[in-house]
């Protein structure tokens, strides 16, 4: 049975047929049905229908819990009629307690499944299932579990906080939870926003479809031309660190960081473009992250929806919790305003980053990775004034491009070190790589041609460099203006020559073919 991935020919054919059928549907309800059928078809060949039973069960759970909470709040609305605002407060609190039980029930079940999958590998659940000849092995790792679990928890929390109204049409909610562009790697969206869009699916728009297809092919370019050339090489090098020179390991780390970015951002371009062609706007997940000048800014630009989710549903509930605010107030009185400010941010931040590390993986290396980023951002927060004073003391002109470039390079190094923590798959991988870098320098490998003997020959090496230059140029331009709108302003012939060049670059230089096993996207396993 063929496996469908976003960068496979199977997906291109599937999406082409789906888009054509979708566009010829005359009314919204038929368009939504086409999308829902497409969701099931995609999941069948991407994850298996057995795995989809968990996703459908999760949808039934959040559907029932959200309506249950709505019913409880409806009781409050009836009793609150004629009462003053002051009298309504205790009444509302009593009803919120009842609603909170429903919220906790839903979140407990959703997180229970997620935790089961995350720790199942460590506890050898698969081996136990195989020995006992159990039939639920395929249900253990449903496709996109982390992504739709987070979206589902956010949906329940928004209904509890009365920020969103629950959806009464189960098929519409099911269309959101199974929406094929978001199911593998996100972005982690809000179901209430998706529901509203599925209620108002737009009519055909040449510009919208064209923009969507443009973005999809840009994603194919990043993934097939760049990421899939670099990833096998760096993976092999990380698997045998001691066989390479220090300078080669430096290039492997740099290459791996670039490959991860091209892989993940390329996937986001494909799925956001596919959704756009269907008339659905998804949240952006990247905004030129390597242009960031600090660790905190980097994570406001990289995997934006994950950061937003943790901010809305973990950081803010902790920071605004009355007990924690009381602790913060006591700390401010006892140790000073600055300590209180740092304390109020540091505790929620560290919890968020430990959880972020565990979301990426359950090993010690990912726990260390989360701790690393948490400490880094807390240091930036706590010593913001001192850090800003350093360049002034060194008489550096902070308004220049050169200084901004140094900050960007520093951020890249921060990310690279973080990647080194998890690269080898053991808690001490960063020390293994650093040790090899400083122990086996061998700078001459840069010039004797041996770099081309590790799986990327000279021709493919140059293809990667040219591809990176193109992406870098587009990112620079995108930071200044909307590139696609600028293209729309050009003559028809110029536009189509540009589109054809993009398509042909993927066809000619992309990594695929009979002997090629389509690489799964790097964030698809979370």
C-alpha positions as CSV (number, residue, x, y, z in Angstrom):
1,X,0.0,0.0,0.0
2,X,1.5,3.4,-1.0
3,X,2.2,5.8,1.9
4,X,1.1,9.4,1.4
5,X,3.4,12.2,2.6
6,X,3.1,15.9,1.7
7,X,6.2,15.7,-0.6
8,X,5.1,12.6,-2.5
9,X,3.7,12.3,-6.0
10,X,0.8,10.5,-4.4
11,X,-0.1,13.6,-2.4
12,X,0.2,15.9,-5.5
13,X,-2.2,13.7,-7.5
14,X,-4.6,13.4,-4.5
15,X,-4.6,17.1,-3.9
16,X,-5.0,17.9,-7.6
17,X,-8.2,15.7,-7.9
18,X,-9.5,17.0,-4.6
19,X,-9.0,20.7,-5.6
20,X,-10.7,20.2,-8.9
21,X,-13.7,18.4,-7.4
22,X,-13.9,21.0,-4.6
23,X,-13.9,23.9,-7.0
24,X,-16.7,22.6,-9.1
25,X,-19.0,22.0,-6.1
26,X,-21.8,24.7,-6.4
27,X,-22.6,25.1,-2.6
28,X,-20.7,25.4,0.6
29,X,-22.1,22.2,2.2
30,X,-20.9,20.1,-0.7
31,X,-17.5,21.7,-0.6
32,X,-17.2,20.8,3.1
33,X,-18.2,17.2,2.4
34,X,-15.5,17.0,-0.3
35,X,-12.9,18.2,2.3
36,X,-14.2,15.7,4.9
37,X,-13.9,12.8,2.5
38,X,-10.5,14.0,1.5
39,X,-9.4,14.1,5.1
40,X,-10.4,10.5,5.6
41,X,-8.7,9.4,2.3
42,X,-5.5,11.2,3.3
43,X,-5.5,9.7,6.7
44,X,-6.1,6.2,5.4
45,X,-2.9,6.4,3.3
46,X,-0.8,8.5,5.7
47,X,-1.6,7.0,9.0
48,X,-4.1,4.1,8.6
49,X,-7.8,4.1,9.4
50,X,-7.1,2.0,12.5
51,X,-5.2,5.0,13.9
52,X,-8.0,7.3,12.9
53,X,-10.3,5.7,15.5
54,X,-8.3,7.5,18.2
55,X,-8.8,10.9,16.4
56,X,-12.6,10.3,15.9
57,X,-12.9,9.3,19.6
58,X,-11.1,12.5,20.6
59,X,-13.5,14.5,18.4
60,X,-16.5,12.8,20.1
61,X,-14.9,13.6,23.5
62,X,-14.4,17.3,22.9
63,X,-17.8,17.6,21.1
64,X,-19.6,16.1,24.1
65,X,-17.6,18.0,26.8
66,X,-18.0,21.3,25.0
67,X,-21.8,20.9,24.8
68,X,-21.9,19.7,28.4
69,X,-20.1,22.9,29.5
70,X,-22.4,25.0,27.4
71,X,-25.4,23.4,29.1
72,X,-24.0,24.1,32.5
73,X,-23.4,27.8,31.6
74,X,-26.9,28.0,30.2
75,X,-28.1,27.1,33.8
76,X,-26.2,30.1,35.1
77,X,-27.7,32.4,32.5
78,X,-31.2,31.4,33.6
79,X,-30.5,31.9,37.3
80,X,-28.6,35.1,36.7
81,X,-31.5,36.9,35.2
82,X,-32.6,39.8,37.3
83,X,-29.5,39.6,39.6
84,X,-27.0,42.5,40.0
85,X,-23.5,42.0,38.8
86,X,-22.2,41.7,42.3
87,X,-24.8,38.9,43.0
88,X,-23.8,37.1,39.8
89,X,-20.1,36.7,40.7
90,X,-20.6,34.0,43.4
91,X,-23.2,32.3,41.3
92,X,-20.9,32.2,38.3
93,X,-18.1,30.8,40.4
94,X,-20.3,28.0,41.5
95,X,-21.1,27.1,37.9
96,X,-17.5,27.4,36.9
97,X,-16.6,24.8,39.4
98,X,-19.1,22.4,37.8
99,X,-17.7,23.3,34.3
100,X,-14.1,22.9,35.5
101,X,-14.9,19.2,36.3
102,X,-16.0,18.6,32.7
103,X,-12.9,20.5,31.4
104,X,-10.6,18.4,33.6
105,X,-12.3,15.2,32.5
106,X,-11.7,16.0,28.8
107,X,-8.1,17.2,29.3
108,X,-7.3,14.2,31.5
109,X,-8.4,11.7,28.8
110,X,-6.7,13.6,26.0
111,X,-3.4,14.0,27.9
112,X,-3.7,10.4,29.1
113,X,-3.6,9.1,25.5
114,X,-0.8,11.5,24.6
115,X,1.3,10.5,27.6
116,X,0.7,6.9,26.9
117,X,2.1,7.2,23.4
118,X,5.0,9.4,24.5
119,X,6.2,7.1,27.3
120,X,5.1,3.9,25.6
121,X,8.4,3.5,23.8
122,X,10.4,3.9,27.0
123,X,8.2,1.3,28.8
124,X,8.3,-1.1,25.8
125,X,4.6,-1.2,25.3
126,X,5.0,-2.3,21.7
127,X,7.1,-5.3,22.7
128,X,4.5,-6.3,25.3
129,X,1.7,-5.9,22.7
130,X,3.6,-8.1,20.3
131,X,4.5,-10.8,22.8
132,X,0.9,-11.0,24.0
133,X,-0.4,-10.9,20.4
134,X,-2.6,-7.9,21.1
135,X,-4.2,-6.2,18.1
136,X,-4.1,-2.5,19.2
137,X,-0.4,-1.9,18.3
138,X,-1.3,0.3,15.3
139,X,-3.6,2.5,17.4
140,X,-0.6,3.3,19.7
141,X,0.9,6.0,17.5
142,X,-1.9,7.9,15.7
143,X,-0.8,10.4,13.1
144,X,-0.5,13.9,14.3
145,X,-1.5,13.0,17.9
146,X,0.3,15.9,19.6
147,X,-1.1,18.5,17.2
148,X,-4.7,17.6,17.4
149,X,-4.5,16.9,21.2
150,X,-3.1,20.4,21.8
151,X,-5.8,21.9,19.5
152,X,-8.5,19.9,21.3
153,X,-7.3,21.0,24.7
154,X,-7.2,24.6,23.6
155,X,-10.8,24.3,22.2
156,X,-12.1,22.9,25.5
157,X,-10.2,25.6,27.5
158,X,-11.7,28.4,25.3
159,X,-15.2,27.0,25.8
160,X,-14.6,26.9,29.6
161,X,-13.3,30.5,29.6
162,X,-16.2,31.4,27.4
163,X,-13.9,32.8,24.7
164,X,-15.4,30.5,22.1
165,X,-18.9,28.9,21.6
166,X,-19.0,25.1,21.1
167,X,-19.8,23.8,17.6
168,X,-23.2,22.0,17.5
169,X,-22.6,20.4,14.1
170,X,-20.5,17.3,14.7
171,X,-19.5,16.9,11.1
172,X,-18.2,20.4,10.9
173,X,-16.1,19.9,14.1
174,X,-14.9,16.5,12.6
175,X,-13.8,18.4,9.5
176,X,-11.7,20.7,11.6
177,X,-10.1,18.0,13.7
178,X,-9.3,15.8,10.7
179,X,-8.3,18.6,8.3
180,X,-5.6,17.0,6.3
181,X,-3.2,20.0,5.9
182,X,-2.9,20.4,9.7
183,X,-3.0,16.8,10.9
184,X,0.6,15.8,10.4
185,X,2.7,18.7,11.6
186,X,0.2,21.5,12.4
187,X,0.1,24.4,12.6
188,X,-1.7,24.1,15.9
189,X,-4.8,26.0,15.2
190,X,-7.9,27.1,17.1
191,X,-10.9,25.0,16.1
192,X,-13.4,27.9,16.7
193,X,-11.6,29.9,13.9
194,X,-11.5,26.9,11.6
195,X,-15.2,26.2,12.2
196,X,-16.1,29.7,11.2
197,X,-14.1,29.4,8.0
198,X,-15.8,26.1,7.1
199,X,-19.2,27.8,7.6
200,X,-18.2,30.5,5.1
201,X,-16.1,28.6,2.5
202,X,-15.6,31.2,-0.3
203,X,-16.4,30.9,-4.0
204,X,-13.7,30.3,-6.6
205,X,-10.9,32.9,-6.7
206,X,-8.1,32.7,-9.3
207,X,-5.8,34.8,-7.1
208,X,-6.4,32.7,-4.0
209,X,-5.9,29.3,-5.8
210,X,-2.8,30.7,-7.6
211,X,-1.3,32.0,-4.3
212,X,-1.9,28.6,-2.7
213,X,-0.3,26.6,-5.4
214,X,2.7,29.0,-5.5
215,X,3.3,28.5,-1.8
216,X,2.9,24.7,-2.1
217,X,5.6,24.6,-4.8
218,X,7.9,26.9,-2.7
219,X,7.5,24.3,0.1
220,X,8.4,21.5,-2.3
221,X,11.5,23.4,-3.3
222,X,12.7,23.8,0.3
223,X,12.0,20.1,1.1
224,X,12.9,18.3,-2.0
225,X,15.8,20.4,-3.4
226,X,17.5,21.4,-0.1
227,X,16.4,19.5,3.0
228,X,16.4,16.0,1.4
229,X,19.9,16.5,0.1
230,X,21.3,17.5,3.4
231,X,19.4,15.4,5.9
232,X,20.8,11.9,5.0
233,X,24.4,13.3,5.1
234,X,24.1,14.9,8.5
235,X,22.2,11.9,10.0
236,X,25.0,9.6,8.9
237,X,27.6,11.9,10.4
238,X,25.8,12.2,13.7
239,X,25.6,8.4,13.9
240,X,29.4,8.1,13.7
241,X,30.7,11.3,15.3
242,X,34.3,10.0,15.9
243,X,34.9,9.3,12.2
244,X,34.9,12.9,11.1
245,X,37.2,15.9,11.5
246,X,36.2,18.8,13.8
247,X,35.5,21.2,10.9
248,X,33.3,18.5,9.3
249,X,31.3,18.2,12.4
250,X,30.8,22.0,12.5
251,X,29.5,21.8,8.9
252,X,27.3,18.9,9.9
253,X,25.7,20.9,12.7
254,X,25.2,23.9,10.5
255,X,23.8,21.7,7.7
256,X,21.5,19.9,10.1
257,X,20.1,23.2,11.4
258,X,19.5,24.4,7.9
259,X,17.9,21.0,6.9
260,X,15.5,21.2,9.9
261,X,14.4,24.7,9.0
262,X,13.9,23.8,5.3
263,X,12.1,20.6,6.2
264,X,9.7,22.1,8.7
265,X,9.1,25.5,7.0
266,X,8.8,23.7,3.7
267,X,6.0,21.5,5.2
268,X,4.3,24.6,6.5
269,X,4.4,26.2,3.1
270,X,2.9,23.1,1.5
271,X,0.0,22.8,4.0
272,X,-0.7,26.5,4.3
273,X,-0.7,26.8,0.6
274,X,-3.0,23.7,0.2
275,X,-5.4,25.2,2.7
276,X,-5.3,28.6,1.0
277,X,-6.2,27.1,-2.3
278,X,-9.3,25.5,-0.6
279,X,-10.2,28.9,0.9
280,X,-9.0,28.2,4.4
281,X,-6.5,30.5,6.1
282,X,-4.2,28.8,8.6
283,X,-2.0,30.5,11.2
284,X,1.6,31.2,10.1
285,X,4.2,29.1,11.8
286,X,7.4,30.8,10.7
287,X,8.5,34.4,10.3
288,X,12.2,34.4,9.2
289,X,13.4,32.9,12.5
290,X,17.1,33.2,11.8
291,X,16.7,37.0,11.5
292,X,15.9,37.0,15.2
293,X,18.3,38.9,17.5
294,X,17.7,37.0,20.7
295,X,16.6,33.6,21.9
296,X,13.1,34.9,23.0
297,X,12.6,36.5,19.6
298,X,13.7,33.4,17.8
299,X,10.9,31.4,19.4
300,X,8.4,34.1,18.6
301,X,9.3,33.4,14.9
302,X,9.9,29.6,15.0
303,X,7.0,27.2,15.4
304,X,4.8,30.2,16.3
305,X,1.6,28.3,17.0
306,X,3.3,25.9,19.5
307,X,4.7,28.9,21.4
308,X,1.4,30.7,21.3
309,X,-0.4,27.6,22.6
310,X,2.0,27.2,25.5
311,X,1.7,30.9,26.3
312,X,-2.1,30.9,26.2
313,X,-2.7,27.6,28.0
314,X,0.3,27.1,30.3
315,X,2.3,30.3,30.8
316,X,-0.6,32.7,31.4
317,X,-2.8,30.4,33.6
318,X,0.3,29.9,35.8
319,X,1.3,33.6,35.8
320,X,-2.2,34.8,36.5
321,X,-3.0,32.2,39.1
322,X,-4.0,34.0,42.4
323,X,-1.7,31.8,44.5
324,X,1.3,32.3,42.2
325,X,0.6,36.1,42.1
326,X,0.6,36.1,45.8
327,X,3.9,34.3,45.9
328,X,5.3,36.8,43.4
329,X,4.1,39.7,45.6
330,X,5.8,38.2,48.6
331,X,9.0,37.7,46.7
332,X,8.9,41.3,45.5
333,X,8.5,42.6,49.0
334,X,11.2,40.4,50.4
335,X,13.9,40.6,47.7
336,X,13.0,43.7,45.7
337,X,11.0,44.6,42.6
338,X,13.5,43.3,40.1
339,X,13.7,39.9,41.7
340,X,9.9,39.7,41.9
341,X,9.7,40.6,38.2
342,X,12.2,37.9,37.2
343,X,10.6,35.3,39.5
344,X,7.1,36.0,38.0
345,X,8.5,35.2,34.6
346,X,11.1,32.6,35.3
347,X,8.8,29.9,37.0
348,X,6.2,29.8,34.2
349,X,8.9,30.0,31.6
350,X,10.8,27.1,33.0
351,X,7.7,25.0,33.3
352,X,6.8,25.8,29.7
353,X,10.2,24.9,28.4
354,X,10.4,21.6,30.3
355,X,7.0,20.7,28.8
356,X,8.2,21.8,25.4
357,X,11.2,19.6,25.7
358,X,9.0,16.6,26.7
359,X,6.7,17.4,23.8
360,X,9.6,17.0,21.4
361,X,10.7,13.7,23.0
362,X,10.7,11.8,26.3
363,X,14.5,11.2,26.6
364,X,16.9,12.9,28.9
365,X,18.4,14.8,25.9
366,X,15.0,16.5,25.2
367,X,14.6,17.3,28.9
368,X,18.1,18.9,28.8
369,X,17.1,20.7,25.6
370,X,14.1,22.3,27.2
371,X,16.1,23.2,30.3
372,X,18.8,24.8,28.0
373,X,16.3,27.1,26.2
374,X,14.5,27.9,29.5
375,X,17.7,29.0,31.2
376,X,18.8,31.0,28.1
377,X,15.6,33.0,27.9
378,X,15.4,33.5,31.6
379,X,19.0,34.9,31.5
380,X,18.0,37.3,28.7
381,X,15.0,38.4,30.8
382,X,16.8,38.8,34.1
383,X,19.9,40.6,32.8
384,X,18.3,42.6,30.0
385,X,19.8,45.9,31.1
386,X,23.3,44.5,31.7
387,X,23.3,42.7,28.3
388,X,22.2,45.9,26.5
389,X,25.0,47.8,28.3
390,X,27.8,45.6,27.1
391,X,27.9,46.9,23.5
392,X,27.8,50.5,24.8
393,X,30.8,49.8,27.0
394,X,32.6,48.3,24.0
395,X,31.7,51.4,22.0
396,X,29.8,49.3,19.4
397,X,27.3,51.1,17.1
398,X,24.2,49.1,17.8
399,X,22.2,50.8,15.0
400,X,24.4,49.3,12.2
401,X,23.6,46.3,10.0
402,X,26.9,44.7,11.2
403,X,25.8,44.7,14.8
404,X,22.4,43.2,13.8
405,X,24.2,40.5,11.8
406,X,26.3,39.6,14.8
407,X,23.1,39.2,16.9
408,X,21.6,37.0,14.2
409,X,24.7,34.8,14.1
410,X,24.6,34.6,17.9
411,X,21.0,33.4,17.7
412,X,21.9,30.8,15.0
413,X,24.7,29.5,17.3
414,X,22.2,29.3,20.2
415,X,20.0,27.1,18.1
416,X,22.8,25.0,16.8
417,X,24.0,24.2,20.3
418,X,20.5,23.3,21.2
419,X,20.3,21.0,18.2
420,X,23.6,19.4,19.3
421,X,22.0,18.4,22.6
422,X,19.5,16.1,20.7
423,X,21.5,15.3,17.6
424,X,23.1,12.0,18.6
425,X,20.1,10.8,20.7
426,X,21.9,10.6,24.1
427,X,22.0,13.1,27.0
428,X,25.7,13.8,26.5
429,X,25.6,14.3,22.7
430,X,26.5,17.9,22.9
431,X,29.8,17.0,24.7
432,X,30.6,14.2,22.2
433,X,30.2,16.7,19.3
434,X,32.1,19.5,21.0
435,X,34.9,17.1,22.0
436,X,35.3,15.9,18.4
437,X,35.2,19.5,17.1
438,X,38.1,20.6,19.3
439,X,40.0,17.3,19.3
440,X,40.1,16.6,15.5
441,X,40.3,19.9,13.8
442,X,41.9,18.9,10.5
443,X,41.1,22.1,8.7
444,X,42.7,20.8,5.5
445,X,39.5,18.8,4.9
446,X,37.9,22.0,3.7
447,X,40.3,22.1,0.7
448,X,41.3,18.6,-0.2
449,X,37.9,17.6,-1.6
450,X,37.0,15.1,1.1
451,X,33.9,17.1,1.9
452,X,32.4,15.7,-1.2
453,X,32.9,12.1,-0.1
454,X,30.3,12.0,2.7
455,X,27.2,11.6,0.5
456,X,26.9,15.0,-1.1
457,X,29.1,15.3,-4.2
458,X,30.3,18.6,-5.7
459,X,27.3,19.0,-8.0
460,X,24.7,18.4,-5.3
461,X,26.7,20.6,-2.9
462,X,26.4,23.5,-5.4
463,X,22.7,22.8,-5.9
464,X,22.2,23.2,-2.1
465,X,24.3,26.4,-2.0
466,X,22.3,28.0,-4.8
467,X,19.0,26.9,-3.3
468,X,20.0,28.4,0.0
469,X,20.9,31.7,-1.7
470,X,17.5,31.8,-3.3
471,X,15.6,31.1,-0.1
472,X,17.7,33.6,1.8
473,X,17.0,36.3,-0.8
474,X,13.3,35.6,-0.7
475,X,13.3,35.8,3.1
476,X,15.1,39.1,3.0
477,X,12.6,40.5,0.5
478,X,9.6,39.0,2.5
479,X,10.8,40.8,5.6
480,X,10.3,44.1,3.7
481,X,7.2,43.6,1.6
482,X,4.7,40.9,0.5
483,X,6.6,39.1,-2.3
484,X,3.5,37.4,-3.7
485,X,1.6,40.7,-4.1
486,X,4.7,42.1,-5.8
487,X,4.7,39.2,-8.2
488,X,1.0,39.8,-8.9
489,X,1.8,43.3,-10.1
490,X,4.1,42.0,-12.8
491,X,3.1,41.3,-16.4
492,X,1.4,38.0,-17.1
493,X,4.3,36.5,-19.1
494,X,6.8,37.4,-16.3
495,X,4.6,35.8,-13.7
496,X,4.1,32.5,-15.5
497,X,7.8,32.3,-16.5
498,X,8.6,32.6,-12.8
499,X,6.0,29.9,-11.8
500,X,7.3,27.6,-14.5
501,X,10.9,28.1,-13.3
502,X,9.8,27.2,-9.7
503,X,8.0,24.1,-10.8
504,X,10.9,23.0,-13.1
505,X,13.5,23.6,-10.4
506,X,11.6,21.0,-8.2
507,X,11.2,18.6,-11.1
508,X,14.8,18.8,-12.2
509,X,16.7,19.2,-8.9
510,X,14.2,17.6,-6.4
511,X,15.2,14.4,-4.7
512,X,12.6,11.8,-5.7
513,X,12.1,8.9,-8.1
514,X,11.7,5.1,-8.2
515,X,14.6,4.5,-5.8
516,X,13.7,7.3,-3.5
517,X,11.8,6.7,-0.3
518,X,10.0,9.9,0.5
519,X,11.4,11.3,3.7
520,X,8.8,12.0,6.4
521,X,8.9,15.5,7.6
522,X,11.0,16.0,10.7
523,X,8.2,17.3,13.0
524,X,5.7,14.6,11.8
525,X,6.6,12.3,14.6
526,X,5.5,14.6,17.5
